[in-house]
């Protein structure tokens, strides 16, 4: 399968999941500004008209978009890795957490905070409205190692999103010790550590490329 990604974006969650499963994949980097696939210079929008990562091309050539859908596909496609759950309430809980991370944290809190063009007044409003989501997560994670009873694709997504606090100083993890401990514990997990290290180097190259083109 082919994974279209941008360094340290939410697409890193799928890389973590694939590493966790030991599954082969081709990783195709997309420049987030130009929407060019670096490997061949093609226009990524020919694959996904919205130009958004992650985008997955399956082994049979189907194109799948949206992070939660891709993560669930990987979990179902690689059942031996135990990254998902069987049908039933546990599956619904997995969906619950993927939705919470995607809407309340990813889009609700971090995307506005990472937007360099957003007015400071708007960011202050976002913080006031959405930090309660981290309060909720703090309460839930006390005494837990993972979101479910084992490492799942939801954890791959959550650690990816929490990693963005490195670029959002107003969201200080020290205020949420259980969340911070969870993040530090998962950062040390081999699949996560490998993905973060590789994508951080690619991110530095991306920044240098953009500065050179400015």
C-alpha positions in Angstrom: 0.0 0.0 0.0 1.0 3.6 -0.5 0.7 6.2 2.2 0.7 9.9 1.2 1.9 11.9 4.2 3.5 15.2 5.3 6.0 15.2 8.1 4.6 15.4 11.6 1.1 15.9 10.3 -1.8 13.6 11.4 -0.7 11.2 8.8 2.1 10.1 11.1 -0.5 8.1 13.0 -0.8 5.7 10.1 2.9 5.4 9.9 3.0 4.5 13.6 0.3 1.9 13.0 2.1 0.3 10.1 5.3 0.2 12.0 3.5 -1.3 15.0 2.2 -4.0 12.6 5.5 -4.5 10.8 3.6 -4.1 7.6 5.4 -3.0 4.4 4.3 0.3 2.7 5.5 2.9 0.4 5.7 6.3 2.0 5.1 9.2 -0.4 5.9 12.6 1.0 3.6 15.5 0.0 4.7 19.1 0.4 1.9 20.8 2.4 2.3 24.1 0.6 2.7 23.1 -3.0 0.9 19.8 -2.9 3.7 18.2 -4.9 4.6 14.5 -4.3 8.3 14.8 -3.8 9.2 11.4 -5.2 8.1 12.2 -8.7 7.0 15.8 -8.8 3.4 14.9 -9.5 0.3 16.9 -8.3 -1.0 15.2 -5.2 -4.5 16.7 -5.9 -4.8 14.2 -8.8 -4.9 11.5 -6.1 -6.9 13.5 -3.5 -8.6 16.6 -4.9 -8.7 18.2 -1.4 -4.9 17.9 -1.1 -5.1 16.5 2.4 -3.0 13.8 4.1 -3.2 11.1 5.0 -4.4 9.4 1.8 -3.9 5.7 1.4 -3.8 3.7 -1.8 -4.5 0.1 -1.0 -2.8 -2.9 -2.6 -5.8 -3.3 -5.0 -5.6 0.3 -6.1 -8.4 1.8 -4.1 -7.9 5.3 -2.6 -9.0 6.0 0.9 -9.0 9.4 2.6 -9.8 10.7 6.2 -7.5 9.8 9.1 -10.0 7.8 11.2 -11.2 5.8 8.2 -7.6 5.0 7.2 -6.6 4.0 10.7 -9.6 1.7 11.0 -8.8 0.1 7.6 -5.2 -0.6 8.7 -6.5 -2.1 12.0 -8.9 -4.4 10.1 -6.5 -5.2 7.3 -3.8 -6.3 9.7 -5.7 -8.1 12.4 -2.7 -9.9 13.8 -1.3 -6.6 15.1 -4.2 -6.2 17.5 -4.6 -2.5 16.6 -8.3 -2.6 16.6 -11.2 -4.4 18.3 -13.9 -6.9 17.4 -17.4 -5.7 16.6 -19.5 -4.7 19.5 -19.1 -2.1 22.3 -15.3 -2.2 22.1 -15.4 -1.3 18.4 -17.8 1.6 19.3 -15.4 2.8 22.0 -12.6 2.8 19.4 -14.8 4.9 17.1 -15.6 7.2 20.0 -11.9 7.9 20.7 -11.1 8.4 17.0 -13.9 10.9 16.7 -12.9 12.7 19.9 -9.3 13.0 18.8 -10.3 14.1 15.3 -12.9 16.7 16.2 -12.3 17.9 19.8 -8.4 17.9 19.8 -7.2 17.8 16.2 -9.7 20.2 14.5 -11.1 21.9 17.6 -8.0 22.8 19.5 -4.8 22.3 17.6 -5.5 23.4 14.1 -6.6 26.9 15.1 -3.5 27.1 17.5 -1.2 26.0 14.7 -2.6 28.5 12.2 0.0 31.3 11.9 -2.5 33.6 10.3 -5.2 33.3 13.0 -5.8 36.4 15.1 -4.6 36.2 18.7 -8.1 37.0 19.9 -9.4 33.9 18.1 -6.7 31.7 19.6 -7.5 33.0 23.0 -11.1 32.1 22.4 -10.2 28.6 21.2 -8.1 28.0 24.3 -10.8 29.1 26.6 -13.4 26.9 24.9 -11.4 23.8 24.2 -8.9 23.2 27.0 -11.7 21.4 28.8 -11.1 18.6 26.3 -7.7 18.0 27.8 -9.2 18.1 31.3 -11.5 15.3 30.2 -8.6 13.3 28.8 -6.6 13.9 32.0 -9.4 12.4 34.1 -9.8 9.4 31.8 -6.1 8.6 31.5 -5.4 8.5 35.2 -4.4 4.9 36.0 -4.6 3.8 32.3 -1.8 2.9 29.9 -3.9 3.3 26.7 -7.2 4.6 25.6 -8.6 1.0 25.4 -7.2 -2.1 27.2 -4.3 -2.3 24.7 -2.4 -0.1 22.2 -4.6 0.7 19.3 -4.8 3.0 16.3 -6.6 5.5 18.6 -3.4 5.7 20.6 -1.3 6.2 17.4 -3.6 9.1 16.5 -3.6 10.6 20.0 0.2 10.6 20.5 0.5 12.2 17.1 -1.8 15.0 18.0 -0.3 15.5 21.5 3.1 15.8 19.8 1.9 19.1 18.4 2.1 20.8 21.8 5.8 21.2 20.9 4.6 23.9 18.5 1.7 25.3 20.6 3.4 26.8 23.8 0.1 27.9 25.3 -0.9 24.3 25.6 1.5 23.3 28.4 1.4 19.5 29.1 2.6 20.1 32.7 -0.9 21.2 33.5 -2.2 17.7 32.7 0.3 15.2 34.3 -1.6 12.1 33.3 -1.7 13.2 29.7 2.0 14.2 29.9 2.9 10.8 31.3 0.9 9.0 28.6 2.7 11.0 25.9 6.1 10.4 27.3 5.4 6.7 27.7 4.1 6.3 24.2 7.0 8.4 22.7 9.3 5.7 24.0 7.4 2.9 22.3 9.6 1.7 19.4 7.0 2.2 16.6 6.3 5.8 17.8 9.9 6.7 18.5 10.9 5.5 15.0 8.1 7.4 13.2 8.8 10.6 15.2 12.5 10.5 14.6 12.2 9.9 10.8 9.5 12.5 10.3 11.3 15.1 12.4 14.2 14.9 10.0 11.9 15.2 7.0 10.2 18.2 8.7 13.5 20.0 9.1 14.2 19.4 5.4 10.7 20.7 4.5 11.3 23.9 6.5 14.7 24.4 4.8 13.1 23.8 1.4 10.4 26.4 2.0 13.0 29.0 3.3 15.1 28.4 0.2 12.1 28.9 -2.1 10.9 32.1 -0.3 
